[in-house]
Amino acid sequence: MTMTAKDTNVSTQQPIWLQEYIDSPERQAKLYKKTLRILMFSQIFGGAGLGAGVTVGALLAQDMLGTENAAGIPTALFTLGSAGAALLIGRSSQRFGRRAGLAGGFLAGGVGAIGVIMAALTNNIALLFLSLLIYGAGTASNLQARYAGTDLATDKQRATAASMAMVSTTLGAVVAPNLVNTMGEFADSIGVPTLAGPFILSGVAFIMAGLLILFFLRPDPLVVSTAIANAQKNVNTTETETNLKSANINKKGVVVGSVIMILTQFVMAAIMTMTPIHMGHHGHGLQEVGVVIGFHIAAMYLPSPLTGILVDKFGRTTMAVASGATLLASGLVAAFAPVGSMPLLTLALVLLGLGWNFGLISGTALIIDSTHPSVRAKTQGSVDVLFALSGAAGGGISGMVVAHSSYAALSLSGAILSLLLIPVVVWSRKNKS
């Protein structure tokens, strides 16, 4: 009989292989390292799937719909799809383990990318919107993989572990935007619309990531970590279910971590979504768009190992303040840079990605700190729903703001919103118990 995470929550009789991990810190350490290696390989493919779609999604929608007002719809749709998928991945991971949840999300993302290609071929707007929703499952898995890296980490390794899973996204995510011309030419050569070309790369990459997780993420890290935590907890059987839930979740920590992640995601998605359109208005070509987005995505993921170390060393809330300050700088540079300046626009997008990185890793670490493994995956999935919805809102609103105002106004609004991270941190520190 297959062991699931749910079984470990109620069973006191463990299979022999699982008991060996419970009894052996050496086995736990080896599995932790193996898990990180598998996640790092899968994230290279996952990053490629993410980077390709993000680069041209807005341009494809603009081309098919014939209006800039709808340019934010792709980001809104695949982040909305990511929200629904995050909930499903979190719940299935809690019940069956990380392997089932993450692999299912990546494979669904691959199917969504194929659907986008078919929509472009047939000029079918309804199919495009549906496919972008499904494509969002790949982005949800790409983000939730960071949690899998922390399942067997110690308290002082959590932010670092999350960052190691994220940094591997960099290679694929940076390379993919710079292949938009190549994939466009390939698509054109086989009769597929040029802007749908990068989604060919997305489909292959997401499917490869899913297969890697499905076949090699064994034993499942969440199943093992839940069994270990339950063995160490020695819960009094007379405790009520309410008391157990209270002991399993630090609600204040979850709220603060969630708010940090939600604000940084909203600001990042809003500015990033409209940058390719803004560049197109001022004479920049697809290759230049790919370079800027490539640098942006590199800044989102490449600093992760250093960020993880800083979060573990200086604290979660300290780095959340650093996130707000960096996002503020990004918005100001984007708003006041000369419209044709590639260097300054690149700097703004690098700062945008770096601020997002600080916020995501510090918020992630807070949520992990605040949950017990028996409820962690489900809680993480629920938080990532709000995280994705904030991105959907940011992407959806951004097109309307730029259409009725300007890219500078959008960037300034993002800068102002990022300052809200400071009172959140102040509140969390004043209310420490």
C-alpha positions as CSV (number, residue, x, y, z in Angstrom):
1,M,0.0,0.0,0.0
2,T,1.3,3.4,-0.9
3,M,2.2,5.7,2.0
4,T,0.7,9.2,1.8
5,A,1.2,12.4,3.8
6,K,-2.4,12.0,5.1
7,D,-1.6,8.5,6.3
8,T,1.3,9.8,8.3
9,N,-0.9,12.2,10.2
10,V,-3.1,9.4,11.7
11,S,-0.9,6.4,11.7
12,T,1.4,5.4,14.4
13,Q,2.6,2.2,12.6
14,Q,5.2,3.3,9.9
15,P,6.5,1.2,7.1
16,I,10.1,0.0,7.7
17,W,11.6,2.3,5.0
18,L,9.9,5.4,6.6
19,Q,10.9,4.4,10.1
20,E,14.5,4.2,9.0
21,Y,14.4,7.9,8.0
22,I,12.7,8.8,11.3
23,D,15.5,7.1,13.2
24,S,18.5,8.3,11.1
25,P,19.5,12.0,10.9
26,E,22.1,10.8,8.3
27,R,19.4,9.4,6.0
28,Q,17.4,12.6,6.5
29,A,20.4,14.8,5.5
30,K,21.1,12.6,2.4
31,L,17.5,12.8,1.3
32,Y,17.5,16.6,1.8
33,K,20.5,16.9,-0.5
34,K,18.9,14.5,-3.1
35,T,15.6,16.4,-3.0
36,L,17.4,19.7,-3.7
37,R,19.3,18.2,-6.6
38,I,16.1,16.9,-8.3
39,L,14.3,20.1,-7.7
40,M,17.2,22.1,-9.2
41,F,17.2,20.1,-12.4
42,S,13.4,20.3,-12.7
43,Q,13.4,24.0,-12.1
44,I,15.8,24.6,-15.0
45,F,13.0,23.3,-17.3
46,G,10.3,25.0,-15.2
47,G,12.1,28.3,-15.5
48,A,12.3,28.0,-19.3
49,G,8.6,27.3,-19.5
50,L,7.9,30.4,-17.4
51,G,10.3,32.7,-19.1
52,A,9.1,32.0,-22.6
53,G,5.4,32.6,-21.9
54,V,6.0,35.7,-19.8
55,T,8.0,37.4,-22.6
56,V,5.5,37.3,-25.4
57,G,2.1,36.6,-23.7
58,A,1.1,40.3,-23.7
59,L,2.3,40.8,-27.3
60,L,0.4,37.7,-28.5
61,A,-2.9,38.9,-26.9
62,Q,-2.4,42.4,-28.3
63,D,-1.9,40.9,-31.8
64,M,-4.9,38.6,-31.6
65,L,-7.3,41.0,-30.0
66,G,-6.1,44.1,-31.8
67,T,-6.1,46.4,-28.7
68,E,-3.6,47.4,-26.0
69,N,-6.4,47.5,-23.4
70,A,-6.3,43.7,-23.3
71,A,-2.5,43.4,-23.1
72,G,-2.6,42.6,-19.4
73,I,-5.1,39.8,-19.9
74,P,-2.5,37.0,-20.5
75,T,-0.7,37.7,-17.2
76,A,-4.0,38.0,-15.4
77,L,-5.2,34.7,-16.9
78,F,-2.2,32.6,-16.3
79,T,-1.8,34.0,-12.8
80,L,-5.5,33.3,-12.1
81,G,-4.9,29.8,-13.4
82,S,-1.9,29.6,-11.1
83,A,-4.1,30.6,-8.2
84,G,-6.5,27.7,-8.8
85,A,-3.7,25.3,-9.4
86,A,-1.8,26.4,-6.3
87,L,-4.8,25.4,-4.2
88,L,-5.1,22.0,-5.9
89,I,-1.3,21.4,-5.8
90,G,-1.2,22.3,-2.1
91,R,-4.1,20.0,-1.1
92,S,-2.9,17.1,-3.3
93,S,0.6,17.5,-1.9
94,Q,-0.7,17.4,1.7
95,R,-2.6,14.2,0.9
96,F,-0.3,12.4,-1.5
97,G,3.1,14.1,-1.2
98,R,5.0,16.7,-3.2
99,R,5.7,14.4,-6.1
100,A,2.1,14.1,-7.2
101,G,1.2,17.7,-6.7
102,L,4.2,19.3,-8.5
103,A,4.4,16.8,-11.3
104,G,0.7,17.2,-12.0
105,G,1.0,21.0,-12.1
106,F,4.0,21.0,-14.5
107,L,2.3,18.5,-16.9
108,A,-0.9,20.6,-16.9
109,G,1.2,23.7,-17.7
110,G,2.6,21.9,-20.7
111,V,-0.9,21.1,-21.9
112,G,-1.8,24.7,-21.5
113,A,1.2,25.9,-23.6
114,I,0.1,23.5,-26.4
115,G,-3.4,25.0,-26.2
116,V,-2.0,28.5,-26.7
117,I,-0.2,27.3,-29.9
118,M,-3.5,25.8,-31.2
119,A,-5.4,29.0,-30.3
120,A,-2.9,31.1,-32.3
121,L,-3.1,28.7,-35.3
122,T,-6.9,28.9,-35.3
123,N,-7.2,32.6,-34.1
124,N,-9.5,31.3,-31.4
125,I,-9.7,33.8,-28.6
126,A,-11.8,31.5,-26.3
127,L,-9.2,28.7,-26.6
128,L,-6.4,31.2,-25.9
129,F,-8.0,32.4,-22.7
130,L,-8.7,28.8,-21.5
131,S,-5.2,27.6,-22.4
132,L,-3.6,30.5,-20.5
133,L,-5.6,29.5,-17.4
134,I,-4.3,25.9,-17.7
135,Y,-0.8,27.2,-18.5
136,G,-0.8,28.9,-15.1
137,A,-0.5,25.4,-13.4
138,G,3.1,25.3,-14.6
139,T,3.9,28.6,-13.0
140,A,2.2,27.4,-9.7
141,S,4.4,24.3,-9.7
142,N,7.4,26.4,-10.5
143,L,6.8,28.5,-7.3
144,Q,5.6,25.7,-5.0
145,A,8.8,23.7,-5.7
146,R,10.6,26.1,-3.4
147,Y,8.5,24.7,-0.5
148,A,9.6,21.1,-1.3
149,G,13.2,22.1,-0.9
150,T,12.5,23.1,2.7
151,D,10.6,20.0,3.9
152,L,13.7,18.4,5.3
153,A,15.6,21.6,6.1
154,T,16.5,22.6,9.7
155,D,15.2,25.9,11.1
156,K,18.4,27.7,10.1
157,Q,18.4,26.3,6.6
158,R,14.9,27.1,5.5
159,A,15.4,30.3,3.6
160,T,18.6,29.0,2.1
161,A,16.8,25.8,1.0
162,A,14.0,27.7,-0.6
163,S,16.5,29.9,-2.4
164,M,18.4,26.9,-3.8
165,A,15.3,25.6,-5.4
166,M,14.5,29.0,-6.9
167,V,17.9,29.8,-8.3
168,S,17.9,26.9,-10.6
169,T,14.9,28.6,-12.3
170,T,17.4,31.2,-13.4
171,L,19.1,29.3,-16.2
172,G,15.9,28.4,-18.0
173,A,14.1,31.6,-17.2
174,V,17.0,33.8,-18.5
175,V,17.8,31.7,-21.6
176,A,14.1,31.4,-22.7
177,P,13.4,35.1,-23.3
178,N,16.6,35.4,-25.4
179,L,15.3,32.6,-27.6
180,V,12.1,34.4,-28.6
181,N,13.5,35.3,-32.1
182,T,14.8,31.8,-32.6
183,M,11.6,30.1,-31.5
184,G,9.6,32.7,-33.6
185,E,11.6,31.8,-36.7
186,F,11.2,28.1,-36.0
187,A,7.4,28.5,-35.5
188,D,7.2,30.5,-38.7
189,S,9.0,27.7,-40.6
190,I,6.4,25.2,-39.6
191,G,3.4,27.4,-40.2
192,V,2.8,28.5,-36.6
193,P,2.4,32.3,-35.9
194,T,5.7,33.8,-34.8
195,L,4.5,35.0,-31.4
196,A,3.3,31.5,-30.5
197,G,6.8,30.1,-31.0
198,P,8.1,30.6,-27.5
199,F,5.1,28.6,-26.2
200,I,6.5,25.6,-28.1
201,L,9.5,25.9,-25.8
202,S,7.2,26.4,-22.8
203,G,5.2,23.2,-23.5
204,V,8.3,21.0,-23.9
205,A,10.0,22.5,-20.8
206,F,7.0,22.2,-18.5
207,I,6.5,18.5,-19.6
208,M,10.1,17.7,-19.0
209,A,10.0,19.3,-15.5
210,G,6.9,17.3,-14.7
211,L,8.5,14.0,-15.8
212,L,11.6,14.6,-13.7
213,I,9.6,15.2,-10.6
214,L,7.3,12.2,-11.3
215,F,10.1,9.7,-11.8
216,F,12.9,10.9,-9.5
217,L,11.4,12.7,-6.4
218,R,11.5,9.6,-4.3
219,P,11.1,9.1,-1.3
220,D,8.7,12.0,-1.1
221,P,10.2,14.7,1.2
222,L,6.9,15.9,2.6
223,V,5.8,12.4,3.6
224,V,9.2,11.8,5.3
225,S,9.2,15.2,7.1
226,T,5.6,14.8,8.3
227,A,6.4,11.4,9.8
228,I,9.5,12.8,11.5
229,A,7.7,15.8,12.9
230,N,4.8,13.7,14.2
231,A,7.3,11.3,15.8
232,Q,9.0,14.2,17.6
233,K,5.9,16.0,18.6
234,N,4.5,13.4,21.1
235,V,1.1,15.0,21.1
236,N,-1.1,14.3,24.2
237,T,-4.1,12.3,23.0
238,T,-6.4,14.2,25.3
239,E,-5.8,17.5,23.4
240,T,-8.8,18.7,21.4
241,E,-8.7,19.2,17.7
242,T,-8.9,22.9,18.1
243,N,-5.8,22.9,20.3
244,L,-4.0,20.7,17.8
245,K,-4.7,23.2,15.0
246,S,-3.6,26.1,17.1
247,A,-0.3,24.3,17.9
248,N,0.2,23.6,14.2
249,I,-0.2,27.1,12.9
250,N,1.1,30.5,14.0
251,K,-1.6,32.6,12.4
252,K,0.2,35.9,12.8
253,G,3.3,34.6,11.1
254,V,1.3,33.2,8.2
255,V,-0.6,36.6,7.8
256,V,2.7,38.6,7.8
257,G,4.4,36.3,5.4
258,S,1.4,36.3,3.1
259,V,1.1,40.1,3.0
260,I,4.8,40.4,2.2
261,M,4.5,38.0,-0.7
262,I,1.2,39.4,-2.0
263,L,2.3,43.0,-2.1
264,T,5.6,42.2,-3.8
265,Q,3.9,40.0,-6.4
266,F,1.2,42.7,-7.2
267,V,3.8,45.4,-7.8
268,M,6.1,43.1,-9.8
269,A,3.4,41.7,-12.1
270,A,1.9,45.1,-12.8
271,I,5.1,46.8,-14.0
272,M,6.6,43.7,-15.7
273,T,3.4,43.1,-17.7
274,M,3.4,46.5,-19.4
275,T,7.1,46.8,-20.0
276,P,7.2,45.0,-23.3
277,I,4.2,47.2,-24.5
278,H,6.0,50.3,-23.3
279,M,9.2,49.3,-25.1
280,G,7.3,48.6,-28.3
281,H,5.8,52.1,-28.2
282,H,9.3,53.6,-28.3
283,G,10.8,51.6,-31.1
284,H,12.4,48.7,-29.2
285,G,12.2,45.3,-31.0
286,L,11.4,41.8,-29.8
287,Q,15.1,41.0,-29.3
288,E,15.5,44.0,-27.0
289,V,12.3,43.1,-25.1
290,G,13.8,39.6,-24.6
291,V,17.1,41.1,-23.2
292,V,15.3,43.3,-20.7
293,I,12.9,40.6,-19.5
294,G,15.8,38.2,-19.4
295,F,17.7,40.5,-17.0
296,H,14.5,41.0,-15.0
297,I,13.9,37.3,-14.5
298,A,17.6,36.8,-13.7
299,A,17.2,39.3,-10.9
300,M,14.1,37.5,-9.7
301,Y,16.0,34.2,-9.2
302,L,19.8,34.5,-9.6
303,P,20.4,36.3,-6.2
304,S,18.3,33.6,-4.4
305,P,21.3,31.8,-2.6
306,L,22.6,35.1,-1.2
307,T,19.1,36.2,-0.3
308,G,18.4,33.0,1.5
309,I,21.6,33.4,3.6
310,L,20.7,37.0,4.4
311,V,17.1,36.0,5.4
312,D,18.4,33.3,7.7
313,K,21.1,35.5,9.2
314,F,19.4,38.9,9.6
315,G,15.8,37.9,9.8
316,R,12.7,37.6,7.7
317,T,11.2,41.1,8.5
318,T,14.5,42.9,7.9
319,M,14.7,41.5,4.4
320,A,11.0,42.4,3.8
321,V,11.9,46.0,4.5
322,A,14.8,45.7,2.0
323,S,12.2,44.4,-0.5
324,G,10.0,47.4,-0.1
325,A,13.0,49.8,-0.5
326,T,14.2,48.0,-3.7
327,L,10.7,48.0,-5.2
328,L,10.4,51.7,-4.4
329,A,13.7,52.4,-6.3
330,S,12.5,50.3,-9.2
331,G,9.3,52.2,-9.6
332,L,11.0,55.6,-9.4
333,V,13.6,54.6,-12.0
334,A,11.0,53.2,-14.4
335,A,8.8,56.3,-14.0
336,F,11.5,59.0,-14.6
337,A,13.9,57.2,-17.0
338,P,14.0,58.7,-20.5
339,V,11.5,56.7,-22.6
340,G,14.1,55.4,-25.0
341,S,16.8,54.5,-22.5
342,M,17.5,50.8,-22.5
343,P,20.1,50.9,-19.7
344,L,17.8,52.7,-17.3
345,L,14.8,50.5,-18.2
346,T,16.9,47.4,-17.7
347,L,18.0,48.8,-14.3
348,A,14.4,49.4,-13.3
349,L,13.4,45.8,-14.2
350,V,16.5,44.4,-12.4
351,L,15.5,46.2,-9.3
352,L,11.9,45.1,-9.7
353,G,13.1,41.4,-9.9
354,L,15.4,41.8,-6.9
355,G,12.8,43.4,-4.7
356,W,10.4,40.6,-5.6
357,N,13.1,38.0,-4.7
358,F,13.7,39.6,-1.3
359,G,9.9,39.6,-0.6
360,L,9.2,36.1,-1.8
361,I,12.0,34.4,0.1
362,S,11.4,36.3,3.4
363,G,7.7,35.7,3.1
364,T,8.2,32.0,2.3
365,A,10.5,31.5,5.3
366,L,7.9,33.2,7.6
367,I,5.2,30.8,6.4
368,I,7.4,27.7,6.8
369,D,8.4,28.9,10.3
370,S,4.7,29.3,11.2
371,T,3.4,25.9,10.2
372,H,3.7,22.2,11.2
373,P,4.4,19.7,8.4
374,S,1.0,18.1,9.0
375,V,-0.7,21.2,7.7
376,R,2.1,23.0,5.9
377,A,1.5,22.0,2.2
378,K,-2.3,22.9,2.5
379,T,-1.5,26.2,4.1
380,Q,1.2,27.0,1.5
381,G,-1.2,26.2,-1.3
382,S,-3.8,28.5,0.2
383,V,-1.3,31.3,0.6
384,D,-0.1,30.8,-3.0
385,V,-3.7,31.2,-4.2
386,L,-3.7,34.8,-2.8
387,F,-0.2,35.3,-4.1
388,A,-1.2,34.3,-7.7
389,L,-4.5,36.3,-7.5
390,S,-2.4,39.4,-6.6
391,G,-0.4,38.9,-9.7
392,A,-3.5,38.4,-11.7
393,A,-4.9,41.7,-10.3
394,G,-1.6,43.5,-11.0
395,G,-1.4,42.2,-14.5
396,G,-5.0,42.9,-15.3
397,I,-5.1,46.4,-13.9
398,S,-1.8,47.4,-15.5
399,G,-3.1,47.5,-19.0
400,M,-6.0,49.8,-18.1
401,V,-3.8,52.1,-16.1
402,V,-1.4,52.6,-19.0
403,A,-4.2,52.9,-21.5
404,H,-5.8,55.7,-19.6
405,S,-2.7,57.3,-18.1
406,S,0.9,56.2,-18.7
407,Y,3.6,53.7,-17.9
408,A,5.2,56.3,-15.6
409,A,2.0,56.6,-13.6
410,L,1.8,52.8,-13.3
411,S,5.5,52.7,-12.1
412,L,4.9,55.4,-9.5
413,S,1.8,53.7,-8.2
414,G,3.9,50.5,-7.8
415,A,6.6,52.5,-5.9
416,I,4.0,53.9,-3.5
417,L,2.4,50.5,-2.9
418,S,5.7,48.9,-2.0
419,L,6.0,51.3,0.9
420,L,3.1,49.4,2.6
421,L,5.6,46.7,3.5
422,I,7.2,48.9,6.2
423,P,4.0,49.3,8.4
424,V,3.4,45.6,8.0
425,V,6.8,44.8,9.4
426,V,6.4,47.4,12.2
427,W,3.1,45.8,13.2
428,S,4.6,42.3,13.2
429,R,7.4,43.4,15.5
430,K,5.2,45.3,17.9
431,N,2.9,42.4,18.3
432,K,5.5,39.7,19.0
433,S,4.4,37.5,21.8
